[in-house]
Amino acid sequence: MTVLDTPVVRPAVAAGAPPLEVADVSWSADGRLIVDGVGLTVAPGTMTGLLGPNGSGKSSLLRTVAGTYRPDGGRVLLGGSDLGAMRRRDRARRVAVVEQESTTDVPLQVLDVVLLGRTPHRASASDEALALAALETVGMRDLAGRDWHTLSGGERQRVHLARAITQQPELLLLDEPTNHLDIHYQLALLTFVHSLGVTTLAALHDLNLAAAYCDQVVVLDGGRVAAAGAPAEVLVPDVVRSVFGVDADIHLNPRTGRPVLTFSPL
Amino acid sequence: MTTTVAPPAAGASAPELRRSGARTTAWIAVMAAVLAASVTLAVTIGSADLHPLDVWRSIGDHLGLSSSSLSLLRDGIVWELRLPRVLTAAAVGAALALCGAVMQTLTRNPLADPYLLGLSSGASVGAVAVLILGIGRLGLPAAAFAGALLALVVTFALANRRGELAPTRTVLAGLAVSYLCSAATSFIIFWSATGDSYREILSWLLGSLGGASWGDAAIVWVAVVVVGTVLVSRARTLDAFAFGDSTASTLGINVNATRWTLLTLVALLTGAAVAVSGAIGFVGLMLPHAVRFIVGSGHRAVLPLSALAGASFMIWADTLARTLFDPRELPVGVVTAFLGAPAFAVLLRRRRVGR
């Protein structure tokens, strides 16, 4: 169980950041419905956590929003424009994705990886400065020349985040970005993301992390939305019991006033 | 109006990272010089006593740039005998190295080489059939080429699943096609080869540049220049494959269309190389890795440098092949395998250490 005591500072919402609207989206694989009519809205510049047990459709929903999967029904709108109808490259200029534990066999320096974020954009002389600034943002400017393969898991995730920042997206999609990170890096990563002020949708496993960092949480169960709203409203014993099958006690973090959950078997 | 993430401006002077542009250009200049020197020297090596300047005199004469007093005999050795062979070797080496670099990226398999998708064995079936039927050398490139393309189409058809070309499936399909074609080749030889045609087939199967003509050189050079230009123009796209298909897709790459297009181009290029030289192994596997160890894995650097290094390497491998046991000629595939296998072993050990 993690007990969070990092103060969470809400950033000033970036003026004019577009909202994300997922409307009645469905996606199935091999005839099995994985995402079943999901609707959600992420307010401009805020962070929404996508929660749910294994196999509840979190990753599939993220991939459908990212355009990796083509939805069988429904639409995904960013700032009013249909992401699904967009050319792949245009979409990549507006939406950046950080997947869990994505790695490579190729010998790459950290800066090479971050520069991949410029792929959808026209090559420009300022690309390297952008990439270095993004590394600065995630606190890895000094490691720009390091070999990717010498980095720890936490450093790799931060490099991926820097890559996503370099993509200059309006929407950031994160698929369990804190998986396998130690507690320090888990908090550091989500603090970075939160401080960016970019509209963010993140699949998270850890309910306490979601409670501490997200402005809104959406709980998926069997591909459908089981509950959605502010963490304090959604992460209540009833929801946790019916979706995750465990009993939960809710406390308040004395530093942040955010909910902290402790669990017991039913 | 849209708002994007604007990272704070950092003190962006980074001397240790100013590597990409200038360093790549320097390496390309060096490797181009090495290639020019290799062509010149390789032409002079052999039974007749030629001076490097004779090579350029002959070239100048034939291009109408000069008129020297080079004897007809020497000019003939340079222009008719050695130069086409050396230039064919260079183009074949460049083609194989380019194909290897692209295949390794697109299949995400560091052990991929240009022959992976059944290309060389498909080409072999075509070539051997032609050699047996005795249609002659003119039909050989076309048949090898057709065989390679047919093998590729079958491989794609086997690997294709709902319009997707998954790397592992593609490699396995290529393997199946390879074995089938090898069996077909052996069967044709078993059924009908005798004496001379048998020796010719064997030399072709092991890879040989003996008897390379200006026509051969032209086929491969055109293929290398055209396909190479397209591949280099897609360097950024290829870079985006480093973290796999789904990351490439979120970076705006149409993964399947790119893979179909570029693999077809690679097949064309491999077909051209195999048609004139037979199956020469290890060049396409080794050289891209060697280049990556030196300049990293950005394709803007890796592709041109692999091509240049492959060209020089093949020239010297072929020079060894034709001089080592003079007057008998060693198949150049044997030379590249002798040089390549140890290098491959080193590569494998390094990878194990790296894990």
Chai-1 contact restraints between the chains, C-beta under 6 A:
chainA,res_idxA,chainB,res_idxB,connection_type,confidence,min_distance_angstrom,max_distance_angstrom,comment,restraint_id
A,A14,B,T3,contact,1.0,0.0,6.0,A-B,restraint_1
A,G16,B,M1,contact,1.0,0.0,6.0,A-B,restraint_2
A,G16,B,T3,contact,1.0,0.0,6.0,A-B,restraint_3
A,A17,B,T3,contact,1.0,0.0,6.0,A-B,restraint_4
A,A66,B,T250,contact,1.0,0.0,6.0,A-B,restraint_5
A,T68,B,S246,contact,1.0,0.0,6.0,A-B,restraint_6
A,T68,B,S249,contact,1.0,0.0,6.0,A-B,restraint_7
A,R88,B,G252,contact,1.0,0.0,6.0,A-B,restraint_8
A,R88,B,N254,contact,1.0,0.0,6.0,A-B,restraint_9
A,R89,B,G252,contact,1.0,0.0,6.0,A-B,restraint_10
A,A92,B,L251,contact,1.0,0.0,6.0,A-B,restraint_11
A,A92,B,G252,contact,1.0,0.0,6.0,A-B,restraint_12
A,V97,B,T250,contact,1.0,0.0,6.0,A-B,restraint_13
A,S102,B,F243,contact,1.0,0.0,6.0,A-B,restraint_14
A,S102,B,T247,contact,1.0,0.0,6.0,A-B,restraint_15
A,T104,B,A242,contact,1.0,0.0,6.0,A-B,restraint_16
A,T104,B,F243,contact,1.0,0.0,6.0,A-B,restraint_17
A,D105,B,P110,contact,1.0,0.0,6.0,A-B,restraint_18
A,V106,B,A242,contact,1.0,0.0,6.0,A-B,restraint_19
A,V106,B,S297,contact,1.0,0.0,6.0,A-B,restraint_20
A,P107,B,R292,contact,1.0,0.0,6.0,A-B,restraint_21
A,P107,B,S297,contact,1.0,0.0,6.0,A-B,restraint_22
A,L108,B,S297,contact,1.0,0.0,6.0,A-B,restraint_23
A,L111,B,L17,contact,1.0,0.0,6.0,A-B,restraint_24
A,L116,B,A240,contact,1.0,0.0,6.0,A-B,restraint_25
A,T119,B,R236,contact,1.0,0.0,6.0,A-B,restraint_26
A,T119,B,A240,contact,1.0,0.0,6.0,A-B,restraint_27
A,T119,B,L251,contact,1.0,0.0,6.0,A-B,restraint_28
A,P120,B,L251,contact,1.0,0.0,6.0,A-B,restraint_29
A,P120,B,G252,contact,1.0,0.0,6.0,A-B,restraint_30
A,A129,B,A12,contact,1.0,0.0,6.0,A-B,restraint_31
A,L132,B,A10,contact,1.0,0.0,6.0,A-B,restraint_32
A,L132,B,A12,contact,1.0,0.0,6.0,A-B,restraint_33
A,A133,B,P7,contact,1.0,0.0,6.0,A-B,restraint_34
A,A133,B,A9,contact,1.0,0.0,6.0,A-B,restraint_35
A,A133,B,A10,contact,1.0,0.0,6.0,A-B,restraint_36
A,A134,B,P7,contact,1.0,0.0,6.0,A-B,restraint_37
A,E136,B,A10,contact,1.0,0.0,6.0,A-B,restraint_38
A,T137,B,P7,contact,1.0,0.0,6.0,A-B,restraint_39
A,A144,B,L17,contact,1.0,0.0,6.0,A-B,restraint_40
A,G145,B,E16,contact,1.0,0.0,6.0,A-B,restraint_41
A,G145,B,L17,contact,1.0,0.0,6.0,A-B,restraint_42
A,I165,B,V5,contact,1.0,0.0,6.0,A-B,restraint_43
A,I165,B,P7,contact,1.0,0.0,6.0,A-B,restraint_44
A,Q168,B,T4,contact,1.0,0.0,6.0,A-B,restraint_45
A,Q168,B,V5,contact,1.0,0.0,6.0,A-B,restraint_46
A,E170,B,T2,contact,1.0,0.0,6.0,A-B,restraint_47
A,L196,B,V5,contact,1.0,0.0,6.0,A-B,restraint_48
A,V198,B,V5,contact,1.0,0.0,6.0,A-B,restraint_49
